[in-house]
Structures are given as C-alpha cells and as structure tokens.
Amino acid sequence: MNLPAGDDAGRTRWGIILIVLSFAFFALHDALFKLLAADFSVFQILFVRSLLVLAVCAAVIHAGRRPSGLSTPLMPRIIGRSIILFLGWILYYTAARDLPLAEVTTLYYAAPVMVALFSAMFLRERVSGGTWVALLVGLIGVLIASGVVTLSLTFASVLALSAAFLWAMSTVLLRQLSLTQSTTAQMVVSNLVFALFTLPVIVVSWRSPALLQWLGLFAVGALGGLAQLLLIESLRRAPASTIAPFEYTALIWAFLLQFLIWGDLPSNHAMIGAGLIVGSAVIGFLARPISRDPGIPQDRQSCRTEGEKQET
C-alpha cells in the first residue's frame, strides 16, 4: 500500500486517517463475528477468517511478484507478537458472546492508555501532555463503563480488559516491527499462527455452515484482513501513542451497530463512559502534532523507507 510519504506531519495525518478507517472495519467485523458466534465456536470463525486472509496474501505476492519478507532475523519476534494477539482475540471474542457489542468494545478501549504507557517505556516515544490528558479521560470512561465504580464488574468484563492488555502489547510490538518489516510478512505470519492454533480445536468441533453462513464467514475474513492491513500501515506512519486515542472512534460504530442489529440501547454507565471516551478522542485530535518519533534513533527512523521498499 503506497501513500504519499510527505513530511513527518503528513505521515502522521495519514496514520490517523488509516487508524480511523481500520477501526471502522473492525467494528463491522466484530458485529458480524458476534452474530456468527451464536452458531459457531470462536476458533472455527478465526480459522476460516485466517485461511481467507492467507489466500489473499498469497495471491497478492504471486500476482505482484513481491517478496514475502518471511526470511528475516526478526521472525521469532513477529511470531511472538502473533501469539500474543491470538490470545487477546480469543479472550475478546469469548467476552463478546456474553456482553453487548457496545459494552465489550468500550471495555476493550482501556488498550490505548496501555499503548501510550508501553510506547513511552519500551519504544521511548515522547507522549505529549495533551495525548496523556486524552488517554486519561478515556480511561475514566472505561472505568465507568466497566462497572468498576459501581462494583458490578463481571467475569466477561475481566476477559475484555485482559484482552485490552494483550492488544496493547501486540500494538507496541507491531509499531516496532513495522519500521523494518513488510506488511505482507506480518499479515502472513499472524494469520498462519491463528490458523495453526485453531486447527486442533476445530478438527473435533467443526460445524458445517449453510450457504448464507459461509458468506458471513467470508465477509468476516474480508473485513478482518482489510482492518489488519490498515492498522499495520497506520503504525508505519505514526507513533503508536499519537494514534492510540483515535482507536476510540470504533465506539461510535459499535453503539450504532448494536442498536441497528440487536435493537438494544447501551446501559447508562456504558453511555456515560463512551461519552468520555469519545471526548478523549477529540482531545487527542487537538493534541496530535508530534512531528517525529523523538525516542526512536535516527537510524531506526530511516528504516521506515527500507520497510516500505519491501512493499513496492
């Protein structure tokens, strides 16, 4: 995926645009996933989705005569990141079976605060004061939505919050890897790990889908693959801590889809929490200018170009 490089500010703007699009597709993906989870196991849905994404990646590599990027000394780190992501998704979609879409999505958005913290600790990114304010406002919203303040936290809520922690870890690793590793390689490895880890389960629990259900499974694969692509490309263009608040925009879609598909309005504490979270995204937008990744050494910043060359 080639977008104008421009200066650092221009790259950051593209990163923000791509992350917003990515989480819009993730919201659609999650809604369809939740519908399918009523008839199929989380493992079966992830298996079919991963196979579809792998097939598309193989076709792109073959048609474009592009190198896969799989021969890299950083492969163990890419695999490790994929395993962390897999565990996070299993927890998230297990929680989604018992929680309304809007509430599980709201809980998941404790992740951006963790991303900013881990980015400052491990990537040495400079997080602006405005970004910290945005993230803290979002965290307060998550605490209210989760039921912590009313002592109504459930096991499913704990699963969603645990998934947020794992997502944050995988996002920071992805940001680090995306500076030098191709998007294709990361998508291939992630989905291969998902397919291999889900295969033993579905061998004994496979349910044959009807035609309409097959279409739904393929749609999940298409939406998930596109969302992954946009996420990786956004993290190649902007610091993880800068774009983290914009993940909160998925909440708008989650609340809307919950109402349109299930006819449910979120609980009062979820509405209040989501309002604070959306407000944090606005603060994050106003506080977004960070001209470069200050904590990343110049030689690593120059690696962006090398990583992008693998995609051309």
C-alpha positions as MATLAB code, in Angstrom:
seq = 'MNLPAGDDAGRTRWGIILIVLSFAFFALHDALFKLLAADFSVFQILFVRSLLVLAVCAAVIHAGRRPSGLSTPLMPRIIGRSIILFLGWILYYTAARDLPLAEVTTLYYAAPVMVALFSAMFLRERVSGGTWVALLVGLIGVLIASGVVTLSLTFASVLALSAAFLWAMSTVLLRQLSLTQSTTAQMVVSNLVFALFTLPVIVVSWRSPALLQWLGLFAVGALGGLAQLLLIESLRRAPASTIAPFEYTALIWAFLLQFLIWGDLPSNHAMIGAGLIVGSAVIGFLARPISRDPGIPQDRQSCRTEGEKQET';
ca = [
       0.000    0.000    0.000;
       1.672    3.189   -1.166;
       0.631    6.577    0.152;
       2.366    9.913   -0.192;
       5.293    9.995    2.191;
       5.476   13.740    2.691;
       6.954   15.172    5.856;
       6.510   13.698    9.318;
       3.357   15.737    9.973;
       1.873   14.473    6.714;
       2.744   10.898    7.603;
       1.068   11.313   10.987;
      -2.106   12.626    9.334;
      -2.186    9.563    7.085;
      -1.622    7.379   10.130;
      -4.658    8.935   11.825;
      -6.842    8.528    8.726;
      -5.848    4.885    8.354;
      -6.386    4.034   12.042;
      -9.896    5.542   11.946;
     -10.742    3.509    8.840;
      -9.182    0.399   10.370;
     -11.328    0.525   13.490;
     -14.477    1.253   11.495;
     -13.882   -2.028    9.655;
     -13.009   -3.759   12.934;
     -16.381   -2.640   14.351;
     -18.229   -4.148   11.371;
     -16.081   -7.266   11.692;
     -16.890   -7.595   15.403;
     -20.621   -7.204   14.875;
     -20.684   -9.924   12.220;
     -18.379  -12.094   14.346;
     -20.799  -11.797   17.279;
     -23.712  -12.854   15.072;
     -21.820  -15.903   13.808;
     -20.643  -16.813   17.324;
     -24.230  -17.789   18.155;
     -23.817  -20.809   15.839;
     -20.064  -21.407   15.601;
     -17.140  -21.504   18.008;
     -14.713  -18.599   18.163;
     -11.994  -20.992   16.973;
     -13.883  -22.005   13.821;
     -14.618  -18.409   12.836;
     -10.987  -17.377   13.364;
      -9.769  -20.410   11.388;
     -11.892  -19.644    8.317;
     -11.049  -15.946    8.529;
      -7.324  -16.646    8.745;
      -7.380  -19.018    5.767;
      -9.122  -16.401    3.646;
      -6.618  -13.687    4.553;
      -3.727  -16.077    3.841;
      -5.206  -16.887    0.438;
      -5.471  -13.182   -0.429;
      -1.893  -12.538    0.749;
      -0.619  -15.430   -1.379;
      -2.455  -14.092   -4.432;
      -1.038  -10.589   -3.900;
       2.504  -11.898   -3.507;
       2.191  -14.051   -6.625;
       0.433  -11.507   -8.831;
       2.731   -8.646   -7.903;
       5.885  -10.775   -7.883;
       6.589   -9.267   -4.464;
       8.954  -10.863   -1.947;
       7.081  -12.300    1.015;
       9.504  -10.787    3.505;
       9.380  -14.015    5.531;
      13.148  -14.503    5.558;
      14.011  -12.107    8.355;
      16.017  -12.472   11.585;
      13.106  -10.837   13.394;
      10.766  -13.739   12.600;
      10.721  -15.026   16.237;
       9.544  -11.584   17.365;
       6.848  -11.489   14.677;
       5.655  -14.947   15.750;
       5.669  -13.902   19.412;
       3.601  -10.845   18.628;
       1.150  -13.005   16.665;
       0.719  -15.403   19.600;
       0.019  -12.506   21.975;
      -2.529  -11.141   19.501;
      -4.162  -14.560   19.144;
      -4.605  -14.913   22.911;
      -6.047  -11.405   23.106;
      -8.603  -12.101   20.385;
      -9.688  -15.370   21.991;
     -10.351  -13.534   25.272;
     -12.102  -10.664   23.497;
     -14.478  -12.780   21.430;
     -15.197  -15.069   24.368;
     -16.247  -11.980   26.327;
     -18.252  -10.738   23.322;
     -20.506  -13.791   23.493;
     -21.809  -12.667   26.908;
     -21.599   -8.873   26.677;
     -23.434   -6.440   24.363;
     -21.252   -5.253   21.473;
     -21.103   -1.653   22.692;
     -20.050   -2.638   26.212;
     -17.374   -5.145   25.221;
     -15.964   -2.611   22.754;
     -15.964    0.091   25.422;
     -14.048   -2.139   27.845;
     -11.549   -3.019   25.157;
     -10.600    0.622   24.886;
      -8.550    0.562   28.029;
      -5.924   -0.553   25.481;
      -4.949    2.904   24.113;
      -3.867    4.069   27.580;
      -1.719    0.957   27.895;
      -0.343    1.513   24.380;
       0.782    5.029   25.276;
       2.375    3.818   28.510;
       4.176    0.902   26.844;
       5.255    3.136   23.928;
       6.891    5.567   26.344;
       8.529    2.720   28.294;
       9.704    0.428   25.506;
       9.780    2.489   22.289;
      10.928    5.686   24.005;
       8.285    7.705   22.190;
       7.641   11.168   23.555;
       3.982   11.337   24.538;
       2.611   14.883   24.571;
       0.772   16.262   27.583;
      -2.397   16.628   25.533;
      -2.258   12.989   24.480;
      -1.912   11.909   28.119;
      -4.936   14.018   29.027;
      -6.918   12.397   26.197;
      -5.918    8.917   27.273;
      -6.672    9.518   30.949;
     -10.125   10.889   30.121;
     -10.680    7.755   28.037;
      -9.520    5.570   30.920;
     -12.032    7.200   33.271;
     -14.694    6.460   30.681;
     -13.611    2.812   30.530;
     -13.727    2.506   34.336;
     -17.266    3.889   34.424;
     -18.425    1.705   31.527;
     -16.858   -1.431   33.015;
     -18.880   -1.233   36.204;
     -15.806   -0.887   38.437;
     -17.164    2.284   40.022;
     -20.489    0.577   40.767;
     -18.865   -2.702   41.874;
     -20.649   -4.595   39.079;
     -17.603   -5.956   37.278;
     -18.299   -9.384   35.735;
     -16.056  -12.242   34.578;
     -16.755  -11.321   30.962;
     -15.656   -7.760   31.737;
     -12.385   -9.071   33.189;
     -11.823  -11.084   29.989;
     -12.364   -7.954   27.866;
      -9.936   -5.923   29.995;
      -7.350   -8.725   29.809;
      -7.772   -8.738   26.039;
      -7.101   -4.984   26.050;
      -3.800   -5.564   27.870;
      -2.692   -8.165   25.304;
      -3.821   -5.936   22.415;
      -1.712   -3.082   23.798;
       1.351   -5.331   23.993;
       0.847   -6.545   20.424;
       0.326   -2.992   19.134;
       3.611   -1.775   20.600;
       5.427   -4.770   19.117;
       3.727   -4.100   15.785;
       4.857   -0.476   15.819;
       8.428   -1.596   16.465;
       8.353   -4.252   13.754;
       6.549   -2.125   11.175;
       9.548    0.198   10.868;
      11.563   -2.517    9.133;
       9.277   -5.460    8.320;
       6.863   -5.658    5.406;
       3.117   -5.539    5.898;
       2.755   -8.739    3.881;
       5.099  -10.710    6.136;
       3.313   -9.619    9.289;
      -0.128  -10.438    7.926;
       1.001  -13.845    6.663;
       2.635  -14.821    9.946;
      -0.226  -13.563   12.124;
      -2.891  -15.407   10.183;
      -0.752  -18.543    9.881;
      -0.380  -18.586   13.681;
      -4.140  -18.130   14.065;
      -4.858  -20.989   11.641;
      -2.399  -23.382   13.294;
      -3.582  -22.603   16.825;
      -7.267  -23.029   15.964;
      -6.878  -26.140   13.795;
      -6.669  -28.729   16.650;
      -9.893  -27.388   18.166;
     -11.976  -27.282   15.010;
     -10.916  -30.802   13.981;
     -13.133  -32.108   16.782;
     -15.748  -29.345   16.846;
     -16.301  -28.324   13.208;
     -19.870  -27.414   12.249;
     -20.795  -27.316    8.568;
     -22.093  -23.837    7.638;
     -25.054  -23.225    5.348;
     -24.554  -21.069    2.252;
     -25.548  -17.821    3.977;
     -23.274  -18.651    6.900;
     -20.374  -19.283    4.521;
     -20.955  -15.825    3.080;
     -20.863  -14.420    6.610;
     -17.594  -16.213    7.364;
     -16.041  -14.907    4.162;
     -17.230  -11.384    4.991;
     -15.571  -11.660    8.415;
     -12.359  -12.665    6.673;
     -12.528   -9.778    4.208;
     -13.299   -7.184    6.886;
     -10.666   -8.572    9.266;
      -7.984   -8.665    6.587;
      -8.693   -5.112    5.443;
      -8.740   -3.833    9.021;
      -5.396   -5.546    9.729;
      -3.841   -4.043    6.609;
      -4.959   -0.520    7.503;
      -3.793   -0.955   11.113;
      -0.292   -2.051   10.114;
       0.004    0.746    7.566;
      -1.162    3.342   10.098;
       1.508    2.223   12.572;
       4.149    2.542    9.877;
       3.293    6.207    9.532;
       2.656    7.490   13.051;
       3.801    6.819   16.625;
       1.602    4.327   18.459;
       0.998    6.799   21.309;
      -0.170    9.517   18.881;
      -2.793    7.456   17.093;
      -3.928    5.483   20.168;
      -6.775    7.906   21.103;
      -8.274    7.534   17.617;
      -8.984    3.865   18.259;
     -11.857    5.161   20.388;
     -13.781    6.130   17.238;
     -14.804    2.466   16.927;
     -17.185    3.064   19.828;
     -19.429    5.225   17.682;
     -19.823    2.352   15.224;
     -20.277   -0.237   17.997;
     -23.141    1.699   19.615;
     -24.797    2.285   16.252;
     -24.463   -1.339   15.135;
     -25.758   -2.644   18.462;
     -28.903   -0.572   18.011;
     -29.390   -1.358   14.313;
     -28.756   -5.120   14.565;
     -29.984   -6.054   18.038;
     -32.254   -3.100   18.781;
     -30.531   -2.581   22.131;
     -29.552    0.665   23.762;
     -26.413    0.519   25.917;
     -26.715    0.814   29.697;
     -26.483    4.247   31.323;
     -22.977    3.681   32.679;
     -21.841    2.467   29.237;
     -23.296    5.613   27.642;
     -21.560    7.898   30.147;
     -18.278    6.027   29.765;
     -18.489    6.096   25.990;
     -19.194    9.826   26.051;
     -15.983   10.410   27.976;
     -14.096    8.096   25.627;
     -15.312    9.920   22.526;
     -14.383   13.189   24.231;
     -10.896   11.816   24.756;
     -10.612   11.180   21.023;
     -11.470   14.836   20.355;
      -8.796   15.935   22.832;
      -6.382   13.531   21.148;
      -7.119   15.082   17.761;
      -6.420   18.565   19.064;
      -3.215   17.387   20.764;
      -1.988   15.285   17.832;
       1.005   17.252   16.438;
       4.145   15.268   17.159;
       6.479   15.904   14.271;
       8.535   12.750   14.611;
       9.214    9.722   16.773;
      11.639   11.520   19.118;
      12.646    8.480   21.127;
      13.475    6.296   18.136;
      17.065    6.670   16.988;
      17.573    8.276   13.613;
      18.990    5.085   12.107;
      15.775    3.255   13.020;
      13.637    6.054   11.640;
      15.439    5.694    8.332;
      14.471    2.019    8.361;
      10.906    3.058    7.541;
      11.989    3.603    3.989;
      13.548    0.153    3.825;
      10.379   -1.423    5.176;
       8.289    0.399    2.634;
      10.554   -0.695   -0.199;
       9.592   -4.263    0.529;
       6.010   -3.295   -0.337;
       6.866   -1.731   -3.700;
];
